[in-house]
Amino acid sequence: MNNRSSIRQNLRIGIFIILMSFMTWNLTASKPITVALVYTVTTPELKADVVREIREQVGADAKLLTYEVPEAFEEIKRTGRVTALPTAQIIGCYMRAIEEGADVILSICSTVEDIAYCAQDVALYTGIPIIRVNEEMCREAVRKWKRLAIVSTFPTSLAPTRNTLEQVARELGKEVEVTEVLVEGGFGMQADRLKALITEKIQKEAHNADVILFTQGSMAYCEPYIEEKLQKEVLTNPYFSAKAVREALVRKWLLPEE
């Protein structure tokens, strides 16, 4: 084959690849992207923040499948640990979302973060990503800072978030110092009272930390107040988890790269 023929053949291959990519994009773009949102317990503020961030990252026309599994959280709260029953309930919910056409699953409760981690092999096998609510937030914190204060209104949310931070730190070859702060009784509290309670509970730890991480999306609306009050950067998971959802959809060719 002479050089001119080789060039023509390479051009044909290149054009074929471009056409196939265009056809694939048209086929995937013809139906709305479906995002499954898996909650355990919720607040109106949590749902509003999650939906707003997902629509900003994925698009206003995305189809949202919403699931709530409060019984899983109540069982973990009762026993103080993640047992077989809530694990089965949460993983069963992931499977239902896949059956009902989800393109990606966002597992929103930080208490069940370790369950979502254990389900990653299923996500890879089915081709339906399962996004852990705190993973991308933790990744951002580990990239930039060393002394990390994690804040929660539930004791069951602290250990899974610490686990995620330590896992991400190992992956990135970083050392981190993690301080846990429990704001007990704060879940569902009236907004002004919760802001005041968080401020009171974390003042000392905030002074010694480089950044504050709220482990629960239900605390996200407190972020601007706490940042201004304590003059310390605060990370919350609705934004970072929605960003991770978008990145997963880009990898599946369901969204274009920015």
Secondary structure, 3 states (H helix, E strand, C coil): CCHHHHHHHHHHHHHHHHHHHHHHHHHHHCCCCEEEEEECCCCHHHHHHHHHHHHHHHCCCCEEEEEECHHHHHHHHHHCCCCHHHHHHHHHHHHHHHHCCCCEEEECCHHHHHHHHHCHHHHHHHCCCEEECCHHHHHHHHHHCCEEEEEECCHHHHHHHHHHHHHHHHHHCCCCEEEEEECCCCCCCCHHHHHHHHHHHHHHHHHHCCEEEECCHHHHHHHHHHHHHHCCCEECHHHHHHHHHHHHHHHCCCCCCC
